[in-house]
Amino acid sequence: MDTEDTTEVTEDVTHDVAPVEAQDVVTAPATEKQSSVPGALILLGSLAVAALVVMQVMSLVGLNRSQSRIDELQDDLQSMRADVLSVAGDVGEVSGSIDELELALAAGAGGGSISTAGDQQPQGNEPQVASGFITDISGTEYYSGQEVSYTPADGKARVYMVWAHWCPYCQQDLDVLNTWYAANKASYPNTELVTVTTFMDETRGNPLEPYLQQMQFPFPVLMDESQRLTFELGNSGSVPYWLFVGPDGAVLGNHSGALGEESIAQIFTQVETIAADA
């Protein structure tokens, strides 16, 4: 009787408990995993769609900004074209004046027959300016004894003459300048004459200081004992040497050799025209 009761209890426990444990452990997790996968896919798809929408919006905003910038650039280009045309007109006028200046130089050279000054000097330095723009020119002015400086782009055009006391061709043009410039200086309010005496040599004729005292030139005479100024003005060693500079410091032209009164007057007129139009 006791054995049978024990068997029945055992069978009841095995039948009732075992299936419940198997169902709880094996079946429940599988159901939860399967239901989470579609949700994740839906979330990722939604994010992708949102990203595409944001990119499209940003692209449209960028296009609008780009178009606005393009319109601004086109306006700037139109303004620049107008400025270029204006400058081109000014350059054309200046070019015409420079052409006339070159003709005056050619006339002064007599078609190439004019003799350049005196002796050729040894070239201790290479010319610093042959074209383009010159630097500040400064030195001691003989008559005042003062240190003076000429700034190229100060709005004043200048005619520079480099000369030596022993050079007969220099003396010819200096004689012309001594009378012509004093009489006509007022006609060239925008153009200044500056001379530089260089290549001093006490063993040669026409000593410098007695000559300067005798002539009493009505224009500046810069003393250039070291030849620094003559090279800064683009002269490789000839006298007389002329350099013509516009009001912006740009070199308009140069010439080696005597010019004579007619050519000097023509050159001053052309340089003054360029300076007045600047």
LUMNUMAR-535313 format. One line per 5 residues: number of its first residue (from 1); their letters; for each residue x, y, z of N, C-alpha, C. Coordinates in Angstrom, 2 decimals, decimal comma. Layout:
# residues N
NUM	A	X Y Z X Y Z X Y Z | ...
***
This chain:
# residues 278
1	MDTED	0,84 -1,21 0,00 0,00 0,00 0,00 0,87 1,24 0,00 | 1,92 1,21 0,75 2,82 2,39 0,80 3,58 2,52 -0,48 | 3,96 1,40 -1,11 4,71 1,43 -2,36 3,87 1,99 -3,45 | 2,71 1,65 -3,59 1,83 2,16 -4,64 1,60 3,64 -4,46 | 1,42 4,09 -3,24 1,19 5,53 -3,01 2,38 6,33 -3,44
6	TTEVT	3,58 5,79 -3,16 4,80 6,52 -3,55 4,93 6,62 -5,04 | 4,61 5,57 -5,74 4,68 5,58 -7,21 3,73 6,57 -7,79 | 2,56 6,67 -7,31 1,57 7,61 -7,84 1,99 9,03 -7,61 | 2,60 9,27 -6,43 3,05 10,66 -6,16 4,15 11,06 -7,10 | 5,09 10,10 -7,35 6,21 10,36 -8,26 5,72 10,65 -9,65
11	EDVTH	4,80 9,91 -10,13 4,27 10,11 -11,48 3,58 11,45 -11,58 | 2,87 11,83 -10,55 2,15 13,11 -10,59 3,14 14,26 -10,65 | 4,23 14,15 -9,88 5,20 15,25 -9,86 5,91 15,38 -11,19 | 6,30 14,24 -11,75 7,00 14,25 -13,04 6,11 14,77 -14,13 | 4,88 14,44 -14,15 3,95 14,83 -15,22 3,61 16,30 -15,13
16	DVAPV	3,48 16,79 -13,90 3,02 18,19 -13,77 4,15 19,20 -13,90 | 5,35 18,88 -13,39 6,40 19,90 -13,29 7,28 19,96 -14,53 | 7,72 18,84 -15,08 8,68 18,82 -16,18 8,24 19,63 -17,38 | 7,00 19,49 -17,87 6,61 20,29 -19,06 6,63 21,77 -18,79 | 6,30 22,15 -17,57 6,28 23,60 -17,28 7,66 24,15 -17,35
21	EAQDV	8,68 23,44 -16,78 10,05 23,93 -16,83 10,55 24,00 -18,25 | 10,28 23,03 -19,09 10,73 23,04 -20,49 10,11 24,18 -21,24 | 8,88 24,49 -20,99 8,18 25,57 -21,71 8,74 26,91 -21,31 | 9,03 27,10 -20,02 9,53 28,39 -19,56 10,93 28,64 -20,09 | 11,83 27,67 -20,15 13,23 27,89 -20,49 13,45 27,96 -21,97
26	VTAPA	12,79 27,15 -22,74 13,11 27,05 -24,17 12,26 27,99 -25,00 | 11,01 28,09 -24,77 10,09 28,78 -25,68 10,09 30,28 -25,49 | 10,12 30,79 -24,28 9,95 32,23 -24,02 11,04 33,09 -24,66 | 12,35 32,77 -24,52 13,38 33,62 -25,15 13,27 33,68 -26,66 | 12,96 32,63 -27,35 12,84 32,61 -28,81 11,78 33,57 -29,26
31	TEKQS	10,66 33,65 -28,56 9,57 34,55 -28,94 10,00 36,00 -28,82 | 10,79 36,39 -27,75 11,22 37,78 -27,54 12,21 38,21 -28,61 | 13,17 37,38 -29,05 14,18 37,72 -30,05 13,54 37,97 -31,39 | 12,59 37,13 -31,77 11,95 37,28 -33,07 11,17 38,58 -33,16 | 10,56 39,02 -32,08 9,75 40,23 -32,14 10,60 41,49 -32,17
36	SVPGA	11,93 41,49 -31,72 12,76 42,71 -31,67 13,41 43,03 -33,00 | 13,64 42,09 -33,92 14,34 42,32 -35,19 13,57 43,27 -36,11 | 12,31 43,09 -36,38 11,58 44,01 -37,26 11,57 45,44 -36,72 | 11,51 45,61 -35,42 11,51 46,95 -34,84 12,80 47,69 -35,12 | 13,92 46,98 -35,01 15,22 47,60 -35,28 15,33 48,00 -36,74
41	LILLG	14,88 47,15 -37,64 14,93 47,47 -39,06 14,08 48,69 -39,38 | 12,92 48,76 -38,76 12,05 49,92 -39,00 12,72 51,20 -38,52 | 13,38 51,12 -37,35 14,06 52,30 -36,80 15,19 52,76 -37,71 | 16,01 51,81 -38,20 17,10 52,16 -39,11 16,58 52,76 -40,40 | 15,52 52,22 -40,93 14,94 52,77 -42,15 14,45 54,19 -41,95
46	SLAVA	13,83 54,44 -40,79 13,33 55,78 -40,50 14,48 56,78 -40,41 | 15,58 56,36 -39,77 16,74 57,24 -39,66 17,34 57,55 -41,03 | 17,40 56,54 -41,89 17,96 56,74 -43,23 17,12 57,73 -44,02 | 15,80 57,57 -43,93 14,90 58,49 -44,65 15,06 59,90 -44,12 | 15,16 60,04 -42,80 15,34 61,37 -42,19 16,64 61,99 -42,64
51	ALVVM	17,72 61,19 -42,73 19,02 61,71 -43,17 18,95 62,20 -44,61 | 18,26 61,44 -45,46 18,11 61,86 -46,86 17,35 63,17 -46,96 | 16,33 63,31 -46,15 15,53 64,55 -46,17 16,40 65,73 -45,74 | 17,17 65,52 -44,67 18,05 66,59 -44,19 19,06 66,97 -45,26 | 19,64 65,99 -45,95 20,63 66,26 -47,01 20,00 67,04 -48,15
56	QVMSL	18,78 66,70 -48,51 18,10 67,42 -49,59 17,86 68,87 -49,19 | 17,43 69,07 -47,96 17,17 70,43 -47,48 18,46 71,24 -47,48 | 19,53 70,64 -46,97 20,82 71,35 -46,94 21,31 71,66 -48,34 | 21,08 70,72 -49,27 21,49 70,94 -50,65 20,76 72,12 -51,25 | 19,43 72,20 -50,99 18,64 73,32 -51,53 19,11 74,64 -50,93
61	VGLNR	19,37 74,63 -49,61 19,86 75,85 -48,97 21,20 76,26 -49,56 | 22,09 75,27 -49,77 23,40 75,56 -50,36 23,28 76,12 -51,76 | 22,37 75,57 -52,55 22,17 76,07 -53,91 21,69 77,52 -53,90 | 20,78 77,83 -52,98 20,30 79,21 -52,89 21,43 80,17 -52,53 | 22,24 79,73 -51,56 23,37 80,57 -51,17 24,37 80,71 -52,31
66	SQSRI	24,66 79,62 -53,00 25,59 79,66 -54,12 25,09 80,59 -55,21 | 23,81 80,53 -55,52 23,25 81,39 -56,54 23,36 82,86 -56,13 | 23,12 83,12 -54,84 23,25 84,48 -54,34 24,68 84,97 -54,46 | 25,64 84,08 -54,14 27,05 84,45 -54,24 27,45 84,67 -55,69 | 26,94 83,84 -56,60 27,23 84,00 -58,02 26,73 85,34 -58,52
71	DELQD	25,53 85,72 -58,06 24,99 87,03 -58,46 25,89 88,16 -57,97 | 26,40 88,03 -56,72 27,29 89,06 -56,18 28,59 89,13 -56,98 | 29,14 87,96 -57,33 30,38 87,93 -58,11 30,18 88,54 -59,49 | 29,04 88,28 -60,10 28,77 88,88 -61,41 28,70 90,39 -61,32 | 28,08 90,90 -60,24 28,05 92,35 -60,04 29,45 92,91 -59,87
76	DLQSM	30,28 92,18 -59,08 31,66 92,63 -58,88 32,43 92,64 -60,20 | 32,22 91,62 -61,02 32,92 91,55 -62,30 32,51 92,70 -63,21 | 31,24 93,04 -63,20 30,78 94,17 -64,01 31,46 95,45 -63,56 | 31,56 95,64 -62,24 32,22 96,82 -61,72 33,69 96,85 -62,08 | 34,35 95,66 -62,00 35,76 95,57 -62,35 35,98 95,87 -63,83
81	RADVL	35,07 95,39 -64,69 35,21 95,67 -66,12 35,15 97,18 -66,37 | 34,25 97,85 -65,67 34,14 99,30 -65,84 35,42 99,99 -65,39 | 36,00 99,52 -64,27 37,25 100,11 -63,79 38,38 99,87 -64,78 | 38,45 98,64 -65,32 39,51 98,31 -66,28 39,41 99,19 -67,52 | 38,20 99,38 -68,00 38,02 100,23 -69,18 38,46 101,67 -68,89
86	SVAGD	38,14 102,13 -67,68 38,55 103,48 -67,31 40,07 103,60 -67,25 | 40,72 102,60 -66,60 42,18 102,62 -66,52 42,81 102,51 -67,90 | 42,21 101,67 -68,75 42,74 101,51 -70,11 42,72 102,84 -70,85 | 41,67 103,62 -70,64 41,61 104,93 -71,27 42,72 105,84 -70,77 | 42,95 105,81 -69,45 44,02 106,63 -68,88 45,38 106,18 -69,40
91	VGEVS	45,59 104,85 -69,47 46,86 104,33 -69,98 47,08 104,75 -71,42 | 46,01 104,74 -72,20 46,14 105,16 -73,60 46,59 106,60 -73,70 | 46,05 107,47 -72,84 46,45 108,87 -72,87 47,91 109,02 -72,47 | 48,31 108,32 -71,40 49,71 108,41 -70,96 50,64 107,83 -72,00 | 50,23 106,72 -72,64 51,07 106,12 -73,67 51,30 107,09 -74,82
96	GSIDE	50,26 107,82 -75,16 50,41 108,81 -76,22 51,42 109,88 -75,83 | 51,37 110,33 -74,58 52,33 111,33 -74,12 53,74 110,77 -74,10 | 53,89 109,51 -73,69 55,21 108,88 -73,67 55,75 108,73 -75,09 | 54,87 108,39 -76,04 55,31 108,31 -77,43 55,86 109,65 -77,91 | 55,17 110,72 -77,54 55,64 112,04 -77,93 56,97 112,36 -77,26
101	LELAL	57,13 111,91 -75,99 58,39 112,10 -75,30 59,52 111,37 -76,01 | 59,25 110,15 -76,46 60,28 109,40 -77,19 60,65 110,09 -78,49 | 59,65 110,67 -79,15 59,95 111,41 -80,37 60,84 112,62 -80,08 | 60,57 113,27 -78,96 61,40 114,41 -78,58 62,83 113,98 -78,31 | 62,97 112,81 -77,65 64,31 112,29 -77,39 65,03 111,96 -78,69
106	AAGAG	64,29 111,36 -79,64 64,89 111,02 -80,92 65,33 112,28 -81,66 | 64,51 113,32 -81,57 64,87 114,58 -82,22 66,12 115,16 -81,57 | 66,19 115,06 -80,24 67,36 115,57 -79,55 68,61 114,80 -79,89 | 68,43 113,51 -80,19 69,59 112,68 -80,54 70,01 112,89 -81,98 | 69,22 113,63 -82,74 69,58 113,88 -84,13 69,67 112,63 -84,96
111	GGSIS	68,74 111,71 -84,69 68,75 110,47 -85,46 69,94 109,60 -85,14 | 70,50 109,76 -83,94 71,60 108,90 -83,52 72,96 109,54 -83,77 | 73,02 110,74 -84,30 74,30 111,36 -84,62 74,91 112,11 -83,44 | 74,10 112,32 -82,37 74,61 113,09 -81,24 75,71 112,31 -80,52 | 76,71 113,03 -80,05 77,80 112,38 -79,34 77,49 112,33 -77,86
116	TAGDQ	77,73 111,20 -77,25 77,54 111,11 -75,80 78,69 111,81 -75,11 | 78,47 112,07 -73,84 79,36 112,93 -73,10 80,76 112,39 -72,96 | 81,66 113,28 -72,89 83,02 113,03 -72,45 83,48 111,60 -72,48 | 84,22 111,24 -71,47 84,78 109,90 -71,38 83,83 108,97 -70,65 | 83,91 107,70 -71,01 83,12 106,68 -70,32 83,79 106,36 -68,99
121	QPQGN	83,00 106,34 -67,93 83,55 106,10 -66,60 83,57 104,61 -66,28 | 84,51 104,15 -65,45 84,50 102,74 -65,03 83,25 102,45 -64,22 | 82,68 101,28 -64,44 81,42 100,91 -63,77 81,74 100,17 -62,47 | 81,76 100,94 -61,38 82,01 100,32 -60,09 80,80 99,57 -59,57 | 79,61 99,92 -60,04 78,36 99,27 -59,63 77,47 99,11 -60,84
126	EPQVA	76,59 98,12 -60,77 75,60 97,97 -61,82 74,47 98,97 -61,59 | 73,86 99,48 -62,65 72,73 100,40 -62,48 71,61 99,73 -61,70 | 71,06 100,44 -60,73 69,97 99,89 -59,95 68,62 100,11 -60,61 | 68,54 101,09 -61,49 67,28 101,39 -62,15 67,53 101,64 -63,62 | 66,97 100,78 -64,45 67,01 101,01 -65,89 65,60 101,31 -66,39
131	SGFIT	64,62 100,82 -65,69 63,22 101,06 -66,02 62,41 100,73 -64,79 | 61,11 100,94 -64,87 60,27 100,63 -63,71 60,14 101,83 -62,81 | 60,47 101,67 -61,52 60,32 102,72 -60,54 61,65 102,97 -59,84 | 61,91 104,23 -59,48 63,14 104,55 -58,77 62,85 104,65 -57,28 | 63,92 104,63 -56,49 63,80 104,76 -55,04 63,97 106,24 -54,65
136	DISGT	63,91 106,51 -53,36 64,16 107,86 -52,90 65,57 108,31 -53,31 | 65,68 109,53 -53,74 66,96 110,11 -54,12 67,31 111,17 -53,09 | 68,43 110,99 -52,40 68,80 111,93 -51,35 70,29 112,20 -51,40 | 70,68 113,41 -51,02 72,08 113,80 -50,99 72,22 115,23 -50,52 | 73,45 115,69 -50,47 73,73 117,06 -50,03 73,63 118,02 -51,20
141	EYYSG	72,81 119,05 -51,03 72,67 120,07 -52,07 73,77 121,12 -51,89 | 74,47 121,41 -52,97 75,68 122,23 -52,86 75,41 123,62 -52,33 | 74,47 124,34 -52,89 74,29 125,76 -52,55 73,74 125,97 -51,14 | 72,85 125,08 -50,71 72,28 125,23 -49,37 73,08 124,49 -48,30 | 73,83 123,48 -48,72 74,56 122,66 -47,77 73,66 121,72 -46,99
146	QEVSY	72,40 121,65 -47,36 71,43 120,82 -46,65 71,30 119,43 -47,28 | 70,96 118,47 -46,44 70,62 117,13 -46,93 69,19 117,17 -47,44 | 69,00 116,84 -48,69 67,66 116,87 -49,29 67,29 115,48 -49,78 | 65,98 115,23 -49,87 65,49 113,93 -50,32 64,29 114,13 -51,23 | 64,24 113,34 -52,30 63,15 113,40 -53,26 62,44 112,04 -53,27
151	TPADG	61,17 112,08 -52,88 60,37 110,85 -52,85 59,71 110,66 -54,21 | 59,94 109,54 -54,87 59,47 109,37 -56,26 57,96 109,52 -56,44 | 57,17 108,99 -55,51 55,71 108,96 -55,70 55,01 110,07 -54,91 | 55,63 111,25 -54,83 55,03 112,33 -54,06 54,15 113,24 -54,90 | 53,86 112,82 -56,15 52,99 113,60 -57,02 53,70 114,63 -57,87
156	KARVY	55,02 114,71 -57,74 55,80 115,67 -58,52 56,65 114,91 -59,54 | 56,50 115,26 -60,83 57,35 114,68 -61,86 58,72 115,35 -61,79 | 59,76 114,63 -62,21 61,11 115,19 -62,14 61,94 114,84 -63,36 | 62,78 115,80 -63,72 63,80 115,59 -64,75 65,15 115,63 -64,03 | 65,87 114,51 -64,07 67,19 114,43 -63,45 68,27 114,54 -64,53
161	MVWAH	69,29 115,35 -64,25 70,46 115,43 -65,14 71,71 115,11 -64,32 | 72,46 114,11 -64,77 73,72 113,74 -64,13 74,86 114,30 -64,97 | 75,78 115,02 -64,34 76,84 115,67 -65,10 78,17 115,66 -64,34 | 79,24 115,93 -65,07 80,58 116,03 -64,49 81,19 117,37 -64,87 | 81,95 117,94 -63,97 82,48 119,30 -64,19 83,44 119,39 -65,37
166	WCPYC	84,10 118,32 -65,73 85,10 118,33 -66,80 84,52 117,99 -68,17 | 83,19 117,69 -68,23 82,53 117,22 -69,46 82,04 118,41 -70,28 | 82,56 118,63 -71,51 82,12 119,77 -72,32 80,67 119,69 -72,75 | 80,17 118,48 -72,98 78,76 118,32 -73,38 77,83 118,67 -72,21 | 78,27 118,33 -71,00 77,49 118,71 -69,82 77,43 120,23 -69,70
171	QQDLD	78,54 120,87 -69,92 78,59 122,33 -69,81 77,66 123,00 -70,83 | 77,56 122,40 -72,01 76,66 122,97 -73,03 75,22 122,97 -72,53 | 74,74 121,83 -72,04 73,35 121,75 -71,59 73,14 122,53 -70,29 | 74,15 122,60 -69,44 74,02 123,38 -68,22 73,90 124,88 -68,53 | 74,60 125,33 -69,56 74,45 126,73 -69,99 73,02 127,00 -70,44
176	VLNTW	72,45 126,04 -71,19 71,07 126,18 -71,65 70,12 126,22 -70,46 | 70,28 125,27 -69,54 69,39 125,19 -68,39 69,50 126,44 -67,51 | 70,68 126,98 -67,42 70,90 128,12 -66,53 70,04 129,31 -66,93 | 69,80 129,47 -68,22 68,97 130,59 -68,68 67,54 130,14 -68,99 | 67,40 129,01 -69,68 66,07 128,56 -70,10 65,20 128,19 -68,91
181	YAANK	65,73 127,42 -67,96 64,91 126,96 -66,84 64,50 128,12 -65,96 | 65,40 129,05 -65,74 65,06 130,21 -64,92 63,92 131,00 -65,54 | 63,89 131,09 -66,88 62,87 131,87 -67,58 61,55 131,11 -67,72 | 61,59 129,79 -67,69 60,39 129,01 -68,01 59,90 128,12 -66,86 | 60,54 128,17 -65,73 60,18 127,29 -64,62 58,71 127,39 -64,25
186	ASYPN	58,15 128,60 -64,29 56,75 128,79 -63,89 55,78 128,07 -64,81 | 56,21 127,74 -66,02 55,33 127,05 -66,97 55,23 125,55 -66,68 | 56,03 125,06 -65,74 56,06 123,63 -65,42 55,88 123,44 -63,91 | 54,70 123,77 -63,39 54,49 123,72 -61,93 54,52 122,30 -61,36 | 54,31 121,29 -62,21 54,26 119,91 -61,73 55,54 119,13 -62,04
191	TELVT	56,54 119,83 -62,59 57,79 119,17 -62,98 58,97 119,90 -62,38 | 59,86 119,14 -61,77 61,01 119,72 -61,08 62,31 119,24 -61,73 | 63,26 120,15 -61,86 64,59 119,82 -62,37 65,54 119,60 -61,21 | 66,23 118,46 -61,21 67,24 118,15 -60,19 68,50 117,68 -60,91 | 69,64 118,26 -60,58 70,88 117,83 -61,21 71,78 117,15 -60,18
196	VTTFM	72,63 116,28 -60,67 73,55 115,53 -59,83 74,93 115,65 -60,45 | 75,89 116,18 -59,71 77,26 116,24 -60,22 78,06 115,10 -59,63 | 78,79 114,39 -60,48 79,46 113,17 -60,06 80,80 113,03 -60,80 | 81,50 111,95 -60,55 82,81 111,67 -61,17 83,76 112,85 -61,00 | 83,83 113,39 -59,79 84,75 114,49 -59,52 86,21 114,06 -59,74
201	DETRG	86,98 114,95 -60,36 88,38 114,63 -60,64 89,18 115,94 -60,66 | 89,96 116,17 -59,63 90,71 117,42 -59,52 91,80 117,54 -60,58 | 92,18 116,42 -61,19 93,24 116,48 -62,19 92,73 116,88 -63,57 | 91,43 117,00 -63,69 90,85 117,34 -64,99 90,37 118,79 -64,99 | 89,97 119,28 -66,17 89,67 120,69 -66,34 88,39 121,14 -65,68
206	NPLEP	88,21 122,46 -65,65 87,01 123,11 -65,13 86,71 122,65 -63,70 | 87,54 123,01 -62,75 87,35 122,57 -61,34 85,92 122,83 -60,87 | 85,42 121,91 -60,08 84,00 121,90 -59,73 83,55 123,12 -58,93 | 84,15 123,39 -57,79 83,63 124,44 -56,92 83,72 125,83 -57,56 | 84,83 126,20 -58,17 84,84 127,50 -58,85 83,75 127,60 -59,94
211	YLQQM	83,51 126,47 -60,61 82,48 126,46 -61,66 81,09 126,68 -61,06 | 80,79 126,00 -59,97 79,50 126,16 -59,33 79,31 127,57 -58,78 | 80,35 128,11 -58,21 80,26 129,47 -57,69 80,04 130,49 -58,81 | 80,67 130,25 -59,93 80,52 131,15 -61,07 79,12 131,09 -61,67 | 78,57 129,86 -61,82 77,30 129,68 -62,52 76,09 130,04 -61,65
216	QFPFP	76,13 129,74 -60,36 74,99 130,00 -59,48 73,67 129,47 -60,10 | 73,64 128,17 -60,32 72,50 127,54 -60,98 71,21 127,76 -60,19 | 70,09 128,00 -60,89 68,80 128,21 -60,20 68,04 126,91 -59,94 | 68,72 125,81 -59,86 68,12 124,51 -59,59 69,05 123,73 -58,67 | 68,55 122,70 -58,00 69,38 121,94 -57,05 70,55 121,24 -57,74
221	VLMDE	71,66 121,20 -57,04 72,84 120,45 -57,49 73,23 119,51 -56,35 | 72,99 118,22 -56,52 73,34 117,24 -55,50 74,78 116,76 -55,72 | 75,54 116,70 -54,64 76,93 116,25 -54,69 76,96 114,72 -54,60 | 77,64 114,09 -55,56 77,66 112,62 -55,62 79,10 112,13 -55,74 | 79,86 112,31 -54,68 81,27 111,95 -54,72 81,50 110,44 -54,82
226	SQRLT	80,56 109,66 -54,29 80,72 108,20 -54,30 80,11 107,53 -55,52 | 79,45 108,28 -56,38 78,73 107,77 -57,55 77,50 106,95 -57,19 | 77,08 107,00 -55,93 75,89 106,25 -55,51 74,64 106,73 -56,24 | 74,47 108,05 -56,29 73,25 108,58 -56,89 73,18 108,30 -58,38 | 74,30 108,42 -59,05 74,26 108,22 -60,51 73,84 106,80 -60,85
231	FELGN	74,26 105,82 -60,04 73,85 104,44 -60,29 72,40 104,20 -59,87 | 71,97 104,87 -58,79 70,57 104,74 -58,39 69,63 105,29 -59,45 | 70,11 106,23 -60,22 69,30 106,82 -61,30 69,41 106,02 -62,60 | 70,10 104,90 -62,56 70,15 104,02 -63,73 71,26 104,32 -64,70 | 72,23 105,15 -64,31 73,31 105,51 -65,22 74,49 104,56 -65,05
236	SGSVP	74,93 103,97 -66,14 76,03 103,01 -66,08 77,39 103,69 -66,18 | 77,40 105,02 -66,40 78,70 105,70 -66,39 78,88 106,78 -67,43 | 77,82 107,23 -68,11 77,95 108,26 -69,13 77,47 109,60 -68,59 | 78,07 110,68 -69,09 77,62 112,03 -68,77 77,65 112,86 -70,06 | 76,66 113,75 -70,26 75,49 113,92 -69,39 74,51 112,77 -69,55
241	YWLFV	73,76 112,52 -68,49 72,75 111,47 -68,49 71,46 112,07 -67,95 | 70,35 111,76 -68,64 69,04 112,31 -68,29 68,09 111,18 -67,91 | 67,30 111,42 -66,87 66,27 110,47 -66,47 64,98 111,25 -66,24 | 63,87 110,76 -66,83 62,57 111,42 -66,73 61,63 110,53 -65,93 | 61,10 111,08 -64,82 60,31 110,30 -63,86 58,94 110,93 -63,69
246	GPDGA	57,88 110,10 -63,77 56,51 110,58 -63,60 56,17 110,85 -62,15 | 54,99 111,41 -61,89 54,59 111,77 -60,53 54,37 110,58 -59,61 | 54,29 109,38 -60,17 54,13 108,17 -59,36 55,45 107,44 -59,16 | 56,55 108,03 -59,61 57,85 107,40 -59,47 58,23 106,48 -60,62 | 57,35 106,37 -61,62 57,63 105,50 -62,77 58,59 106,19 -63,73
251	VLGNH	59,55 105,43 -64,22 60,50 105,96 -65,18 59,82 106,11 -66,54 | 59,84 107,32 -67,08 59,24 107,59 -68,38 60,24 107,40 -69,52 | 61,50 107,59 -69,23 62,52 107,44 -70,26 63,85 107,94 -69,75 | 64,92 107,67 -70,50 66,25 108,19 -70,16 67,03 108,47 -71,44 | 68,12 109,19 -71,28 68,90 109,59 -72,46 70,33 109,87 -72,04
256	SGALG	71,28 109,41 -72,83 72,69 109,71 -72,61 73,16 110,66 -73,70 | 73,71 111,80 -73,30 74,19 112,77 -74,26 73,51 114,11 -74,11 | 74,08 115,11 -74,76 73,51 116,46 -74,71 72,19 116,50 -75,47 | 71,30 117,40 -75,05 69,98 117,51 -75,68 69,81 118,81 -76,47 | 70,24 119,90 -75,92 70,00 121,18 -76,56 68,68 121,78 -76,12
261	EESIA	68,53 123,08 -76,32 67,38 123,81 -75,79 66,06 123,31 -76,36 | 65,97 123,08 -77,66 64,69 122,69 -78,26 64,19 121,36 -77,68 | 65,07 120,38 -77,61 64,66 119,08 -77,07 64,35 119,16 -75,58 | 65,11 119,96 -74,86 64,83 120,12 -73,42 63,44 120,69 -73,23 | 63,08 121,69 -74,02 61,76 122,31 -73,91 60,66 121,30 -74,25
266	QIFTQ	60,85 120,52 -75,30 59,86 119,52 -75,69 59,68 118,46 -74,60 | 60,78 118,02 -74,04 60,71 116,98 -73,00 60,01 117,51 -71,75 | 60,35 118,71 -71,33 59,68 119,28 -70,16 58,18 119,42 -70,40 | 57,81 119,79 -71,62 56,39 119,95 -71,94 55,66 118,62 -71,84 | 56,26 117,56 -72,37 55,62 116,25 -72,33 55,56 115,69 -70,91
271	VETIA	56,63 115,85 -70,14 56,61 115,37 -68,75 55,58 116,14 -67,94 | 55,47 117,45 -68,17 54,48 118,26 -67,47 53,06 117,81 -67,81 | 52,83 117,46 -69,08 51,50 116,99 -69,49 51,13 115,70 -68,76 | 52,09 114,78 -68,66 51,84 113,53 -67,95 51,55 113,81 -66,47 | 52,33 114,71 -65,88 52,15 115,02 -64,45 50,81 115,70 -64,19
276	ADA	50,41 116,60 -65,08 49,16 117,32 -64,90 47,95 116,41 -65,05 | 48,07 115,38 -65,90 46,95 114,46 -66,14 46,87 113,35 -65,10 | 47,88 113,24 -64,27 47,92 112,12 -63,30 46,89 112,34 -62,19
***
